[in-house]
Amino acid sequence: MEMKDRIRQCLSELKPRVLTDGFRRESAVLMPFFKRDGEYCFLLTRRTEEVQTHKGQISFPGGMREGEEDLQETALRETFEEVGIEKGSIEILGRFHDYISINGYRVTPFAGFISGPFATVPQVHEVAEVLQVPFRIFMEPEHLRIEKSVLFPARGNVYFYSYGNHEIWGLTARIIKDFFEALNLHA
């Protein structure tokens, strides 16, 4: 089964954890992925030092919900604003579990497949770099490091994935780890 179909099927059968309270604001991220040279990759961004939160960290494109906007639309809008990929190029395959970020926001991820060739246009004040990280990085145990959370012991483990000279950690790494476990593709 193709990875895209496996993800669609997994998310269609998943009962996502939907958080209804305990957060200050709502946000959404897109987990954009595509096929390059025969292998699947996530499109991730390294945030600039100018952004308000999570300076320099690697994340999925996403941001705050505007008004009564549908959360899927939030993820698609933010992806376009941050990296310039039109929503017509992205096939949403499903919603994943809700999470609470370190600053008290509810984060709702959506998996989206980018079909066909695409170019990115990073928003210079928000995105320092666009990364294309192969799925295999998240499936190979040598790329994963786990530490106990010192600041937030109730949150349990903090996950770190190494990719070249980059480190993917925090909520982004937790979402990826949970996602690959749901797909039964974890390290």
Protein Blocks (a to p, Z undefined) as FASTA:
>chain_A
ZZklmmmmmmmmpccdddfehiabdcddddddddeehiacdddddddfkbmbhghiacde
ddddehjacfklmmmmmmmmmnopafklpccfbdcdddddfkopacdddddddehjdddd
ddfklmmbdcdddfklmmmmklpccdddfklmmnopaddddehjbccehjllmmmmmmmm
mnopaZZ
